Amino acid sequence: MKFWTFSSSVLATLLAVVSLTNASGPSDGDAVADPNSAVVKLTSETYKTFLDENPLVLAEFFAPWCGYCKQLGPEYSKAADSLNETHPKIKLAQVDCTTEEELCMKLGIRGYPTLKIIRDGADTEAADYDGPRDSNGIADYMIKQSLPAVQQPQNVDELNEIIDAQTKPYVIQINPTADGNKTFNSVAAQKRKDYVFISVQDPALVKDLSSKFTNVKLGKKPAYLVVHPKEYTDVRQFSEKELTSAALSAFISTEVMPYFGDINRDTYMGYISSPLPIAYYFYKDPEQREAVSELFNKLGKKYRGKMNFVGLDANLFGKHAETINMDPEIVPLFAIQHIEANKKYGISQTENPEGPSQNAIEKFVTDFFAGKLKPIVKSEDLPTEEEKAESPVVKLVGHNHREVVEDVTKDVFVEYYAPWCGHCKKLAPTWEELASIYGSNKSDAEVIIANIDHTNNDIDIPFEIEGYPTLVLYPANGELDEKTGIRKPIIFSGARELDDLIAFVKESGSLHVDGQALKEAQEGIVEDDAEPEAEVEAEPEAEAEPEAEEEAEPEVEVDAEDLEHDEL
């Protein structure tokens, strides 16, 4: 399972620092820009033409009632007026999504305000604006966006001025070839929002860099470097034989990470989107972090490109420990999360109530790469024999999921659900009836109908779960997924009615079991078992009494919001 499948809770805990008390946000100001300002109001009719005519546009998609849009509106107007005077080619525009619904739906606008940076009319390649929300900040951000993706200083003073101003890692190209320059510019265009790119070819500038960056040798050959601010003795140099966009992008993504960094609101996306395992050290205070800084910088350097080492302030992000199957109350703690493999490993908190020693941490990392560690599996308790006999639905948990799903002699139909999901609650009686038809909990059943609480059990599956309930059939003797060793599944996407589920099992299962015939046979047995009614002598007709109203069956309570969407 890919990280984004199970990471909704991860992101929630990481980003839960700010609590919003009002979903609509603040209510000061007017969301609609001042009609006398330089903000251009766009409609479906004018949108495409305007973008084609202007090379750089910041477009705000908003709703007049939105509190945060009201807060932004006056600042947005001021920024547009300022840019109109100093950089008239940079345009700020607005689209009212309450009147231009079709346009906003087509563009995939999901929240307000949404701001997009659009270049040369290519709105499908628009970048999300993540800069300041005040007028000066907006103007400065957009001015930087108007600069070339690659900066080319003309003299040593200009070069040093650019370098000294950097507060984030930056990328330098030296002595490029024509093809190398094309690749570098392509990557710079993709990553310009995140990093500064500099190209140097003048021998005097190369000489200056050579004297500054003491751990790399620079000459007449092409070179590509990632530099961390002021860390001139630890410049990282691209070493692949072939320079491709993919290779250069991967190099940058790896090397911009510090040997020992911190996960916070600004950095979490970089770490989470990396394919490398993450080693977490949760600390209570800056002193605890500082005490292990030397160790983790050493490990970070040793395992460069193999693992990212990060600290987490437990006071802010302690809840994240639960996501990696650790106790957030016992800090400091150390754990490794291999996101791509969906595996989590942690140093025993029971054996180390005061936190692991540095020697224990170093050995744990060594054992991880040696394949000696066993992952921590989050799992509910296995069902008891009584529970198995009581319910026709086979209960799966983290400890038995693979065993059941790997039984290639049976068609296994699994519901992945969440306890809070309204759709799952509504499906429950139908799912149980389906299991009864196949005698799912019997040893001789050909079709297994099972379910698992996906929020409380760690499992390894060859597909992404994007909403609840997700219904998945593993056909008997089906083709195996190379990565997980589990049969490749067939996802059910039809109506969740009993007859539709029965038909799906017959058509998609390898055994083609006819559930409808089983159902009719069971209904026939019930009818045969019913006692015949005794014949009674006709009584004289009495005055009819009013019929009692049939008691309505209680409806399953389903949250209105759950009924609208299947969501994680």
N, C-alpha and C positions, 0 to 999 in steps of 0.2 A: 504494500500500500504506500502510495506517495505521501509525503509529509502533509500536504495541504488537506488530505482526507481527515487526518486525525488532529490537525493543529488548530482547529477553531477554538478549542479550549485553551491551547497554548497561547494563542494571540490574545485571547480574552484576559488571561491572567497577566500577561506581560503588559497589556495596555490598560489595565484597570486602575491605573494611577489616578486618572481624572474621572470623577463621577458626575454625570450629567443629570441635573435635577429636573430639567425641562427638555423634553425631546425636541421641541421646536427651537430651543436656544434663546439667546437674549432677544429683546424686542426693540432696542433703540434704533433710531434712524429709519430710512426708507430703502427697501430693497431695490427699487427702481432707481437707476442712476439719474442724477439731475439732468433734465431735458436740455439745459443750456451747457452741459459739459461736453467733452470730446468723446464720451462713450457712444458707440454706434449701436442702435437698436436693430437687431437682425430678425427677420422672419423667414419662413420657408422659402419665400420668393426671392429674397435678397441674399440669403446665407451663402450659397455657392459662389455667386458672382463676387461678393465682397472678399471672400477668402482667396479667390483666384487673382484678385487685383492687388492684394496686400501680402507681402512676403512674410511678415511676422505678426501674428494676432494672438492676443490673450482673450479667450472667450469664456464668459461666465454664464453658466446655465443655472437659472434660479427660479424660485417661486415667490411671489410678492408676500405671502404669509410667513415665509421662513424667517425665524428669528436671527439666525446667523447671516442670512442674506441681508437683512435690515442693518445688521451691524457692519457688514462689509460695504454696503452701497455708497455711503458718503466717501469712504476712503478710496473706493474704486474710481469714483468721479474725480477726486483730486489727483490721483495717479494719472488718469487719462489726460487731464489738463496739463500736468507737468510734462509728460512725455510729448504731448502735442507741440509744446514750445521748444523742447531740447532735442527730441528724436521723433520727428513727425512720421517717420516710416513705421514706427511701432504703434499698432492700433489695439485699443481695448474695446471689446464688444460685449453685448448682453443678449441672451435669448431667454424669453419668458416661457418656461415650460408649461405653464397653465394655459397659455393660448397657442403654443406651438407644440402640442402634445406629440403629434406624429413625428416631427423632426427629432425631438428629444428621445423618443422611443427608438427610432432608427439609429441614433448615436449611442444608445445604451446608457443613458443617464439614469443613475439609480438613487442619487441623493442630492441635496441642495446645501450650499452652493457647490457645483462642480466646475472647476476651472481647468481649461485645456490650452496648451501652447500649440498653435497650429502654424506650420511653416509651408509656404508656397502652395496653399490650398489643400494640402494632404491631410484632411481631418481624420482619415482612417489610421494615420501614423502619429496622431497627436500625442504629446507627452503630458502627463498630469502635472499641474502646477502645485508645487509643495513649498512655496516660498512664504514670506511674511504676508500679513493681511492688513498692514497699515500702508498709507499712501506712499511714503518714502521707500519702504521696503519693496513694495510692488514695482515701483519705477526702477529702483536699482537692480532688482532681479531681472527685469525684462531688458534692461540695457546690457547686462552681462549676456543674456540670451542672444542679443543681436550681434555680439562679437563673433568672429570666426571660431569654428570648433577647435582649431589648432592655432595657438599663438606662435608667432615667429619674431622673436626679439631681434632688433637690428644691431645692438651693441651690448657690451658687457654690462653697463649700468642698467639698461632696460631688462636684461636677463635676470640680474640679481634682484631687481625691484619686483619682478614677477615671483621669483622663488621665495623671497623673504615675506611676501604677502600671504603665502599659502598656509592654511590651518588644517588642511586635509591632505592625504597622499595625492601625489600628482605623477603624471607620466611624461617622460621625455624621449623624444626620438633624435638620434644623432646620425649624421651622414647618411640620409636615406637614399635608396635607389628609387627609380621611378615606380616600380611595382610595390616596393615597401612603403613608399609615401602614400600610394593609393590605398593600401590596406590600413595604414595608420589613420588616415583621414576618415575612412569608413567606420572604424571602431570608435574614433573620437566623436563622430556624429551621433553614434548610438549612446555613448556614455557621457556626453558633454554636460548633462544635468548633474552628474555625480562627481566628475573629476576634471581638473585642468590638464590640457594636453599642450605640450610645448615641442616645437621642432627646431633643431639647431644644426647648422651646416657650416657656418663661418669658422675657420680654423682658430681664430682668436677666442671665440665663444667656447669651442670644444676644449681648448687649452684651459680656460678658466674653470670649466666643469671638472676637468681632469684633476686639477689641483684641489678642488673642493671635495669631490667624491673619492675618498682615499682607498676604498676597498675594491674599486673596479678600475680596469685599465681601458682607457679610451684613446683611440687613435683615428685612423682614416676609415676603418671598417664601420658598417652600420651597427648601431646598438640601440636597444630599447630598455628603458629603465623605469622602475617604480621607486619613487623617493618619498619617505615619510618626513614631514616638516622637521628641519633642524637635525635629522639623523643622517648625517653625511658619511658616517663610517659604516653604515649598514644599508647601502643602496642595493636593491634587488635587480638583477639583470636577466633579461630574456635569454634562454639558452637552447630553445628548440632549434633543430636544424632547418625547419621550414617555417617561414612566417606566413601564417594564414590568419584570417579574421577570427576564426574560432580559437586558434592557439593563443593569439595575443589577448583576446577577451578573457580566456581562462587564466592566463598568466596574471593579468591585472586583477581579476576577481580574487585570486589567491593571495597575491602579494600586497594588496592594499590592507589586508588584515594585520593587526599588530601580533607579535608573538603571544602576548597576553593582553587581551582587551576586555571590554565590559559590554554586556548586552543591556541596552536601554532603548528608549523610543527611537533614537536616531540610528542605531546600529543593528537592531534585531533582524531587519529584512536581509541585510548582507550575510549574516550568519545562517539564518534559516534557509535561505535560498542556495547556500553552498552545499555541494554534494558531500563535503567532508564531515566525519563525525565531530560532535561538539563535546568537549570536556568542560563541565561546569564546576566552579568552586563558589559555593554560597557562603557569604561572610556577613557578620553582624555589624562591623564597623571598619573604617579605613585602616586601622591598625592591623586587623586580621588579614586584610588584603595585602598590605605592604609586607607582612611577614612571609608570604609565599610568593611574592612578586619575582624574586630572583629564580626560584625553582621553576615557575611557569614560563618565564622568559627562556630559560634553558631548554625546557621541554618543547616549547613552541618553536624554537630554532631547530631542534633536533628532528622534530616531526613535521617540518614545514611541508605543506602540500598534502599532508596525510591526516592531520587533525587540527582543529581550531580550539584554543584554550581561552576560556572566558571567565570573568568573575560576574557574580550577580549579587547585588545588594539585597539581602533577605528581607530587609525592612520594606522594600518596595515591591520585590518580585518573588517573595517567599512562596506564594501559592504555586508557582511554576514547578516546585519540587514534587508536588502531587502528580503532575503530568508525567514526570519521569520516574514515578513509582518510589519516591523517597518521602520521608517525613519532614515537613517544613518546620516542625518545632525543634528539631535537633540540628543546630547549626554551630560551627561550620560543617559542611558536608561536601562530598565529591562524587560526581556521577558522570557517566559518558552516555550520550544518546547518539546512536547511529540511525539517522533519520531515514536514509534510503532503504535500509534493511528493517526498519521499524523494530529496533532492538534497544533496550535500555539496561545499563549496568551501573551498579553503585557499590561503594565501599560500605560494609555493614555498619549501620548506625547503632545497632545493639552492642556490637563489640567496640565501637568507638564513640561513646556518648559525648565526649568532649571534642570530637572532630578527629579526622585521620591525621597521622603524622606525615611529614614530607616523604619519608622513606616508603611509607605505605602507599602514598599517591604515586610515586615514581614506579614502584613495583606493579601497581594496578595497571598503569598505562602500558608497561612492558608486557604484562600478561594479556592485555587486550590485543595487542598486535601479534602475540604468539598464539592467539586463539584459545587461550586457557580459561577465559571467563564464561560463566553461565549468565544469560540475561535474566533480569527480574521480570517475571510475567505477572501482570495484574490480572487476577481472575477471581470470579465469585466461587463459592464452594461447589463442588461436584454435586449433582442431584442424588438424593438418597434412593434406596430401592423403593421406598414407599412413594416418593415423589414420581419416580419413573412409572409406577403402576397406576398412580392417580390420573396423570395427564397423558393423553395420546400424543401431545406435542413433545418431541424430544428436546430437552433443555440442553443447550450448549453453553459452555463457559470457556475461559482461556485455556484450561487444562485438558479439555476433551474435544475442542473444536476440530483440531487437525485429525484426530483419530476417527471421528465420525465422517468428516468430509473426505478422508482418504479411502473410505470403504468403496472400492470401485465396483463391487458387485451390486450396488443399489443405486437408484436415482435418488439423490439427496437434494431436497428443496428447502432452502434456509431463508428465514426472515431475519434481517439485521434491523434492530429497532432501538428506540430510545424510550425510556419510561415516561417522559413528559410529552411524547409526540401524540397529538390528537388522532392522526390517521392510524397510528399503530393501535391505539385503544379501540378504534372503530373496527379494525380488521380482526382483532383478537378472537371473537366468537366464530367468525368464518374460518380462521386458520385452525382453530380447534376442531371444527366440524370436518375440515379437509383431512386432518390427521386421523380422525376417527374412521373415515371411509377407508383409508389405506391400512388401518391397524398399525400405525406408524411405530408405536412403542413395543410391538411384538417382535420376537427374534426372527420370525420368518417373513417379516414385511419386505416387500420389494421396493417400496417407496418410503423414504424417511422424510417426514415433515418436521422441521426443527426451527428453533428460534434462538437468538442470542442478544443480550443487552450489549450493544456495541459500545456504549459509553463506559462500561465497567469491566471490559475484558479486552486484553491485548491479543490480537490475532494477526496472522500473516496471510493475506489473500491477494490474488493476482488481478485486482481491479480496484477502482476508487469508489468509495461510498460517498455520494454527493447529497443524499437526503434520506430521510426515514419515512416509512419503512422501505428498505431495499430488498427485493425478493430475488433470490438467485438459485438457479438449478444447476447442480453438478451431475451431468449425465453419467450413468454407469459406463465404465471402460472408456471414459472420454479422454481426449488428448491432454497431456500434462503440460503445465506451464513450466518452462525451463528454470525460471528464477525461484519459484516457491515449491515446485514439485507437486502442486495441487492441480486437480483437473481444471481446465479452462472452463469458466462458467458461462451460462446463458442467463442474461438479465431479463426478468419479466417486466414488461412495460404496458400490459393491458389493463382492463378494468378488474378491480379486485373483488369480483363476484365469484361465488363458489363454482359455478359452471365454467367460468372462464379459466379459473385456476386448474380445474380438473382437465379441461381440454389442453391447456399448456403442458401439463405433465405428460399426457398421452402423446402429444405431437413432438415435444422437444426432448423428452426422456428417451434414453437408449432402449429401455425395456418396453416402452409403449403400453404401459399398464392402463387398462380401461377403467378409470375411476367411476365413470357414469354407470357402468354395469355393476360395479361393486356397490355403488350407492343404491341402485334399484333392487339389488338382491337383498341388501340389508333392510330396505323398506318393506320388501315382501315377507321377510322373516317376522318383522314386527307385526304385520297384518295377520299372518298365520297364527301367531301366538295369542292374538286377541281372542277372548272368550266370546262365543256366539251369543247374541242377545236372546233372552228367553221370551217365548211368545206370550203375550198377555192378552187377556180378553178385553175387547174394546169397552171402554167406559162411556157413559153418556157424556156428551160435550158439556164442559163447564165453562163458565164465563172466563174469558182469557184475562189473565193478570198481566200487568205491565212487565215487559221484559227488563231484566236487570242489565245495566250497561256492562259490556265486556271490559274487564280491567286492562288498561293499556300496559304493555310491557315497558319497563323503564328504559329510557334511551341512554345510550352511552354518552356521558358528558364529553364534549369535544370543544376545545378552545376555538373561538372564531378565527383567530389568526392562523392556527394550525390547519384549519380547513382550506385556507387559501393557498398555502404553499407546503410542499414537502421540503423541509429545511433541516440542516444540521443545527 
